[in-house]
């Protein structure tokens, strides 16, 4: 940078410095910003000079010990300048950091209201991304300078500000790794001193003169010795680092010391009047309760500490926090950090005991116990939230016009399983040539299942060929060796008949016939239906053929069903062949006439004919041909002997006797 440029920078800085100081004195920030905007020069150069001028003003105000309102005006001027783009966005945060670095703690506590009052400004889109890290660093530096026991209020204000500034899902303030404050060590006397631990009842105390109006303090009821003192304060090591309790040796020590301390608490109940110190008014005492951030571990104070209700509550709440951690599902716990059944039972019993002691501790023990329980429940919810990866509680807003379009587009672009395996030829690559060939024989699995090559059912003639030969009396096969008497053959035969034979669902007479006898009947029926039986008449002789011809001449074929005798080892059974014409037959002409006359009553007729509801719904979708299709399907599936009587009876029952007269009587 040349000397002339340095000179110009100094002149401009001095000018801007005077403008800002005058604006702060007059309290008119807008006029100050306007004057800087009207100055000549490049935008980058003006920003550089303005930034330095604002920081110089803050330094002068700190040196002159200016009041809080003056600091507020300067910070407001920097914020307004950043909005009007006459200075960089980070300048207000740099000015705050400089200010708190130079001010004393007492002065910083008063000036911190500037940071608190402008939370909405810091969270705005213009400042949040640029300044959140500056604010976090500034607050952490302040907390390091403060004492946790003496500056508790100021520390609390800083923490509240950070919680208002950052969202709930901000991870910078979370203990994600579940680490413990190992630096918080409680130091106590590790060596016993006999002169200091004597039962209080044996101590000879010289009574002091009591002035008028004062009350004598009653002697302590706690028998204090070194063992109780050591066990009591050694528990703080486990409260500081709960993972020690998962070690067997440490667990024994902890459970032993905890039982001893809880027993001491339970043996000496606190009096409500004593806990509130009878010398002070009850209302005044409730308003001026003191809470300690650090324990005093002097052996001389243990007797008084155990008699203090607040101190007792501190210790009991620590027990509950520890017990909750031991049973909690923490993401970063190791596999060995698990309690045994015996330890879990002890924790459950100890938790109940501690809760009862809190309820018995005055004042308002029941109310305090409810508050602690509520806080622990909230802590469990926070722990689950951290285990799930700190999911944001804020849902992103989507515009109405974009939401359905985006969802549809995402679903349309979603890849199917196996798309990555597709080859350029449209085939699926299975890793080897043979597997790829077999897989791609048919791309549609359902069509492949329906292919003729997938039909593995044998034909009836092929399957029952051997059984038909065995049924012939001339074969002279004993019943023991016949296939129809084997269980496995019977089971397979029934499955095949149910799929392929029209005789399977015919009504048997008599019912309950043995399975082997039933298969004998079915085998003979199949044998009669086989085409090879067409020449049977020639083999049987001319007599039977002549007799058959005579019967055919005497009566029409429709009225004489052909009957066949099936020879069995015990009896002869007469059966009617299915393709023989029946005496009462519903013809296609009858079906067509009924369909034309039935009209809208066809569904009622279908229900009377025992048609299924889903079938009727299907026929209804076919439109005008529904009645004809329904009756045609009924005629094909009807298995009762007299189909004609069935349909006549159904028409009469639904009040369509006129159709019966016109279709059947007239014909």
Secondary structure as UniProt FT lines:
FT   HELIX           3..26
FT   HELIX           29..38
FT   HELIX           43..63
FT   TURN            64..65
FT   HELIX           68..83
FT   TURN            84..85
FT   TURN            89..90
FT   HELIX           91..102
FT   HELIX           105..111
FT   HELIX           113..117
FT   HELIX           119..122
FT   TURN            125..127
FT   HELIX           128..145
FT   TURN            148..150
FT   HELIX           152..165
FT   TURN            168..169
FT   HELIX           171..173
FT   TURN            176..177
FT   TURN            182..183
FT   TURN            194..196
FT   HELIX           200..202
FT   TURN            212..213
FT   HELIX           226..240
FT   HELIX           242..246
FT   HELIX           248..267
FT   HELIX           272..275
FT   TURN            278..279
FT   HELIX           282..287
FT   TURN            299..301
FT   HELIX           302..306
FT   HELIX           309..327
FT   TURN            331..332
FT   TURN            335..336
FT   HELIX           341..360
FT   HELIX           365..387
FT   TURN            388..389
FT   HELIX           400..412
FT   TURN            417..418
FT   HELIX           419..421
FT   TURN            424..425
FT   HELIX           433..439
FT   TURN            440..441
FT   HELIX           445..450
FT   HELIX           452..454
FT   HELIX           460..463
FT   HELIX           465..471
FT   HELIX           473..475
FT   HELIX           479..481
FT   HELIX           483..485
FT   HELIX           487..500
FT   TURN            502..505
FT   HELIX           515..529
FT   HELIX           531..535
FT   HELIX           536..540
FT   HELIX           542..554
FT   TURN            557..559
FT   STRAND          563..567
FT   STRAND          572..576
FT   TURN            578..579
FT   HELIX           588..598
FT   HELIX           599..601
FT   HELIX           602..608
FT   TURN            609..610
FT   HELIX           613..620
FT   TURN            621..622
FT   HELIX           623..625
FT   HELIX           626..637
FT   HELIX           643..653
FT   TURN            654..655
FT   HELIX           657..660
FT   HELIX           661..665
//
